[in-house]
Amino acid sequence: MQLTRAIRERGRRLAMDRQGVAAVEFALILPILLLLYFGMDELTQGVLAERRAAHTASTIGDLVAQSSSITQAEVADVFNVGDTVVYPFPTTALSMRITSVVDDANGNTTVAWSQGSGMAALGKGSTVAVPGSVVSPGQSVIMAEADYTYTPAVGYLLHAPIPFNEVYYLRPRLSTQVTCADC
């Protein structure tokens, strides 16, 4: 009898004891908190990578649009600037292309010249679909493209690489068309 009474008394004390409750609650919540932390980190890095890709396309297009003529060597330098803009993200996942698009009097948009880095250049004279409000008949625009594939470092929330494709259209500033003699 006394043994069962002692067992009941210890059981009652154990039920009333609140020591360690916070540690148990923390142990139950910790995996959820870690998942949220790493998930938000991955999501933030993905958004930053998308913004870097957009900024790269804008920057390389703007650099070319500031010239009246350009050479292949200068275009290569512009692509180096694009690599710098993406830093600290890996530049191996970055592809860029700069294309001069001319609209003839009939509204046909064709490629005057194109250069690519990690992306094939468009063929000279090939037709390009450009939004109608971007270029007027007889005008020219610089089409700058940047493709970037973001690969999450941890892979908790985002499991597969995410491709970003950014296209910017910029009008030449110093002339009606940016020419490239050796492109």
C-alpha positions as YAML, in Angstrom:
chain: A
units: angstrom
residues:
- id: 1
  name: MET
  ca: [0.00, 0.00, 0.00]
- id: 2
  name: GLN
  ca: [2.69, 2.38, 0.94]
- id: 3
  name: LEU
  ca: [4.47, 1.66, -2.35]
- id: 4
  name: THR
  ca: [1.40, 2.48, -4.42]
- id: 5
  name: ARG
  ca: [0.82, 5.62, -2.34]
- id: 6
  name: ALA
  ca: [4.44, 6.69, -3.01]
- id: 7
  name: ILE
  ca: [4.01, 6.03, -6.73]
- id: 8
  name: ARG
  ca: [0.78, 8.09, -6.78]
- id: 9
  name: GLU
  ca: [2.47, 10.90, -4.88]
- id: 10
  name: ARG
  ca: [5.40, 10.98, -7.33]
- id: 11
  name: GLY
  ca: [2.96, 10.90, -10.25]
- id: 12
  name: ARG
  ca: [1.07, 13.88, -8.76]
- id: 13
  name: ARG
  ca: [4.32, 15.82, -8.27]
- id: 14
  name: LEU
  ca: [5.40, 15.03, -11.80]
- id: 15
  name: ALA
  ca: [2.06, 16.24, -13.19]
- id: 16
  name: MET
  ca: [2.33, 19.47, -11.17]
- id: 17
  name: ASP
  ca: [6.01, 20.09, -12.06]
- id: 18
  name: ARG
  ca: [6.40, 22.82, -14.73]
- id: 19
  name: GLN
  ca: [10.18, 22.78, -14.96]
- id: 20
  name: GLY
  ca: [11.41, 22.04, -18.49]
- id: 21
  name: VAL
  ca: [8.16, 22.98, -20.24]
- id: 22
  name: ALA
  ca: [9.84, 25.84, -22.08]
- id: 23
  name: ALA
  ca: [12.63, 23.53, -23.26]
- id: 24
  name: VAL
  ca: [10.11, 21.02, -24.61]
- id: 25
  name: GLU
  ca: [8.13, 23.77, -26.36]
- id: 26
  name: PHE
  ca: [11.32, 25.15, -27.87]
- id: 27
  name: ALA
  ca: [12.31, 21.68, -29.10]
- id: 28
  name: LEU
  ca: [8.92, 21.34, -30.79]
- id: 29
  name: ILE
  ca: [9.04, 24.81, -32.42]
- id: 30
  name: LEU
  ca: [12.74, 24.81, -33.45]
- id: 31
  name: PRO
  ca: [12.32, 22.82, -36.71]
- id: 32
  name: ILE
  ca: [9.57, 25.18, -37.86]
- id: 33
  name: LEU
  ca: [11.67, 28.23, -37.01]
- id: 34
  name: LEU
  ca: [14.68, 26.84, -38.90]
- id: 35
  name: LEU
  ca: [12.52, 26.06, -41.93]
- id: 36
  name: LEU
  ca: [11.15, 29.62, -41.91]
- id: 37
  name: TYR
  ca: [14.62, 31.13, -41.50]
- id: 38
  name: PHE
  ca: [16.29, 29.17, -44.30]
- id: 39
  name: GLY
  ca: [13.20, 29.46, -46.51]
- id: 40
  name: MET
  ca: [13.15, 33.25, -46.18]
- id: 41
  name: ASP
  ca: [16.90, 33.36, -46.84]
- id: 42
  name: GLU
  ca: [16.48, 31.37, -50.06]
- id: 43
  name: LEU
  ca: [13.52, 33.46, -51.14]
- id: 44
  name: THR
  ca: [15.41, 36.69, -50.49]
- id: 45
  name: GLN
  ca: [18.46, 35.46, -52.40]
- id: 46
  name: GLY
  ca: [16.21, 34.49, -55.32]
- id: 47
  name: VAL
  ca: [14.64, 37.95, -55.42]
- id: 48
  name: LEU
  ca: [18.10, 39.54, -55.28]
- id: 49
  name: ALA
  ca: [19.28, 37.35, -58.17]
- id: 50
  name: GLU
  ca: [16.26, 38.39, -60.25]
- id: 51
  name: ARG
  ca: [16.97, 42.05, -59.52]
- id: 52
  name: ARG
  ca: [20.63, 41.62, -60.47]
- id: 53
  name: ALA
  ca: [19.61, 40.03, -63.79]
- id: 54
  name: ALA
  ca: [17.25, 42.95, -64.50]
- id: 55
  name: HIS
  ca: [19.91, 45.47, -63.54]
- id: 56
  name: THR
  ca: [22.43, 43.70, -65.78]
- id: 57
  name: ALA
  ca: [20.15, 43.89, -68.83]
- id: 58
  name: SER
  ca: [19.40, 47.54, -68.14]
- id: 59
  name: THR
  ca: [23.06, 48.44, -67.62]
- id: 60
  name: ILE
  ca: [24.47, 46.74, -70.72]
- id: 61
  name: GLY
  ca: [21.72, 48.20, -72.89]
- id: 62
  name: ASP
  ca: [22.24, 51.67, -71.46]
- id: 63
  name: LEU
  ca: [26.00, 51.53, -72.03]
- id: 64
  name: VAL
  ca: [25.51, 50.64, -75.69]
- id: 65
  name: ALA
  ca: [22.71, 53.20, -76.19]
- id: 66
  name: GLN
  ca: [25.08, 55.98, -75.07]
- id: 67
  name: SER
  ca: [27.28, 55.43, -78.15]
- id: 68
  name: SER
  ca: [26.73, 56.27, -81.79]
- id: 69
  name: SER
  ca: [29.02, 53.43, -82.89]
- id: 70
  name: ILE
  ca: [30.60, 50.47, -81.13]
- id: 71
  name: THR
  ca: [33.11, 47.69, -81.86]
- id: 72
  name: GLN
  ca: [33.21, 44.02, -80.90]
- id: 73
  name: ALA
  ca: [35.93, 44.76, -78.34]
- id: 74
  name: GLU
  ca: [33.78, 47.44, -76.71]
- id: 75
  name: VAL
  ca: [30.82, 45.06, -76.64]
- id: 76
  name: ALA
  ca: [33.05, 42.49, -74.88]
- id: 77
  name: ASP
  ca: [33.90, 45.18, -72.31]
- id: 78
  name: VAL
  ca: [30.17, 45.85, -71.84]
- id: 79
  name: PHE
  ca: [29.65, 42.13, -71.17]
- id: 80
  name: ASN
  ca: [32.44, 42.29, -68.54]
- id: 81
  name: VAL
  ca: [30.48, 45.09, -66.88]
- id: 82
  name: GLY
  ca: [27.41, 42.82, -66.92]
- id: 83
  name: ASP
  ca: [29.40, 40.12, -65.12]
- id: 84
  name: THR
  ca: [30.42, 42.69, -62.52]
- id: 85
  name: VAL
  ca: [26.82, 43.76, -61.93]
- id: 86
  name: VAL
  ca: [25.77, 40.18, -61.11]
- id: 87
  name: TYR
  ca: [28.54, 39.77, -58.52]
- id: 88
  name: PRO
  ca: [28.52, 38.23, -55.83]
- id: 89
  name: PHE
  ca: [26.27, 35.70, -57.57]
- id: 90
  name: PRO
  ca: [28.11, 33.22, -59.81]
- id: 91
  name: THR
  ca: [28.56, 34.59, -63.34]
- id: 92
  name: THR
  ca: [28.66, 31.14, -64.95]
- id: 93
  name: ALA
  ca: [24.85, 31.12, -64.91]
- id: 94
  name: LEU
  ca: [24.64, 34.49, -66.73]
- id: 95
  name: SER
  ca: [24.02, 34.87, -70.47]
- id: 96
  name: MET
  ca: [23.75, 38.24, -72.22]
- id: 97
  name: ARG
  ca: [22.91, 39.53, -75.67]
- id: 98
  name: ILE
  ca: [22.86, 43.01, -77.19]
- id: 99
  name: THR
  ca: [20.99, 43.56, -80.45]
- id: 100
  name: SER
  ca: [20.42, 46.63, -82.56]
- id: 101
  name: VAL
  ca: [16.89, 46.40, -83.98]
- id: 102
  name: VAL
  ca: [15.82, 48.63, -86.88]
- id: 103
  name: ASP
  ca: [12.23, 49.27, -87.92]
- id: 104
  name: ASP
  ca: [11.81, 50.02, -91.64]
- id: 105
  name: ALA
  ca: [9.11, 52.31, -93.06]
- id: 106
  name: ASN
  ca: [6.72, 49.33, -93.39]
- id: 107
  name: GLY
  ca: [6.92, 48.44, -89.69]
- id: 108
  name: ASN
  ca: [9.17, 45.37, -90.10]
- id: 109
  name: THR
  ca: [11.72, 45.04, -87.30]
- id: 110
  name: THR
  ca: [15.01, 43.42, -88.31]
- id: 111
  name: VAL
  ca: [18.40, 42.88, -86.70]
- id: 112
  name: ALA
  ca: [21.11, 45.37, -87.76]
- id: 113
  name: TRP
  ca: [23.76, 43.63, -85.60]
- id: 114
  name: SER
  ca: [23.85, 41.37, -82.55]
- id: 115
  name: GLN
  ca: [26.48, 40.11, -80.10]
- id: 116
  name: GLY
  ca: [26.10, 37.53, -77.34]
- id: 117
  name: SER
  ca: [27.96, 36.25, -74.31]
- id: 118
  name: GLY
  ca: [26.82, 32.78, -73.34]
- id: 119
  name: MET
  ca: [23.86, 33.31, -75.65]
- id: 120
  name: ALA
  ca: [23.83, 33.03, -79.46]
- id: 121
  name: ALA
  ca: [23.78, 36.29, -81.38]
- id: 122
  name: LEU
  ca: [20.78, 36.88, -83.60]
- id: 123
  name: GLY
  ca: [21.39, 36.68, -87.35]
- id: 124
  name: LYS
  ca: [21.84, 39.95, -89.21]
- id: 125
  name: GLY
  ca: [18.65, 40.79, -91.11]
- id: 126
  name: SER
  ca: [16.49, 38.32, -89.16]
- id: 127
  name: THR
  ca: [13.07, 39.44, -87.99]
- id: 128
  name: VAL
  ca: [12.57, 40.26, -84.32]
- id: 129
  name: ALA
  ca: [9.27, 40.71, -82.52]
- id: 130
  name: VAL
  ca: [9.35, 44.02, -80.67]
- id: 131
  name: PRO
  ca: [6.40, 45.54, -78.79]
- id: 132
  name: GLY
  ca: [4.72, 48.11, -81.04]
- id: 133
  name: SER
  ca: [5.10, 51.05, -78.67]
- id: 134
  name: VAL
  ca: [8.87, 50.54, -78.36]
- id: 135
  name: VAL
  ca: [10.01, 51.48, -81.85]
- id: 136
  name: SER
  ca: [8.50, 53.73, -84.51]
- id: 137
  name: PRO
  ca: [8.87, 53.23, -88.27]
- id: 138
  name: GLY
  ca: [12.31, 54.33, -89.41]
- id: 139
  name: GLN
  ca: [13.69, 54.21, -85.85]
- id: 140
  name: SER
  ca: [16.15, 51.93, -84.06]
- id: 141
  name: VAL
  ca: [16.35, 50.49, -80.55]
- id: 142
  name: ILE
  ca: [18.93, 48.56, -78.58]
- id: 143
  name: MET
  ca: [17.51, 45.30, -77.22]
- id: 144
  name: ALA
  ca: [19.49, 44.10, -74.20]
- id: 145
  name: GLU
  ca: [18.82, 40.64, -72.80]
- id: 146
  name: ALA
  ca: [20.09, 38.90, -69.69]
- id: 147
  name: ASP
  ca: [19.32, 35.31, -68.72]
- id: 148
  name: TYR
  ca: [20.30, 34.15, -65.26]
- id: 149
  name: THR
  ca: [19.64, 30.80, -63.61]
- id: 150
  name: TYR
  ca: [19.53, 31.05, -59.82]
- id: 151
  name: THR
  ca: [20.42, 27.87, -57.95]
- id: 152
  name: PRO
  ca: [19.48, 27.91, -54.25]
- id: 153
  name: ALA
  ca: [22.36, 27.22, -51.89]
- id: 154
  name: VAL
  ca: [20.45, 25.16, -49.32]
- id: 155
  name: GLY
  ca: [17.38, 23.90, -51.17]
- id: 156
  name: TYR
  ca: [14.91, 23.83, -48.27]
- id: 157
  name: LEU
  ca: [12.17, 25.89, -49.88]
- id: 158
  name: LEU
  ca: [13.31, 26.24, -53.49]
- id: 159
  name: HIS
  ca: [14.39, 22.83, -54.74]
- id: 160
  name: ALA
  ca: [15.16, 23.47, -58.42]
- id: 161
  name: PRO
  ca: [17.14, 26.15, -60.25]
- id: 162
  name: ILE
  ca: [15.01, 29.15, -61.26]
- id: 163
  name: PRO
  ca: [15.62, 30.83, -64.64]
- id: 164
  name: PHE
  ca: [15.20, 34.60, -65.00]
- id: 165
  name: ASN
  ca: [14.95, 36.28, -68.42]
- id: 166
  name: GLU
  ca: [15.09, 40.07, -68.64]
- id: 167
  name: VAL
  ca: [14.71, 42.14, -71.82]
- id: 168
  name: TYR
  ca: [15.16, 45.91, -72.04]
- id: 169
  name: TYR
  ca: [14.64, 48.20, -75.02]
- id: 170
  name: LEU
  ca: [16.58, 51.47, -75.09]
- id: 171
  name: ARG
  ca: [16.67, 54.19, -77.74]
- id: 172
  name: PRO
  ca: [20.07, 55.42, -78.93]
- id: 173
  name: ARG
  ca: [20.94, 58.74, -77.34]
- id: 174
  name: LEU
  ca: [23.54, 60.28, -79.65]
- id: 175
  name: SER
  ca: [22.25, 59.12, -83.04]
- id: 176
  name: THR
  ca: [19.25, 57.46, -84.64]
- id: 177
  name: GLN
  ca: [21.07, 54.11, -84.69]
- id: 178
  name: VAL
  ca: [24.07, 52.56, -82.92]
- id: 179
  name: THR
  ca: [26.30, 51.04, -85.58]
- id: 180
  name: CYS
  ca: [28.85, 48.27, -85.25]
- id: 181
  name: ALA
  ca: [31.24, 47.95, -88.17]
- id: 182
  name: ASP
  ca: [32.87, 44.67, -87.15]
- id: 183
  name: CYS
  ca: [29.86, 42.86, -85.63]
...
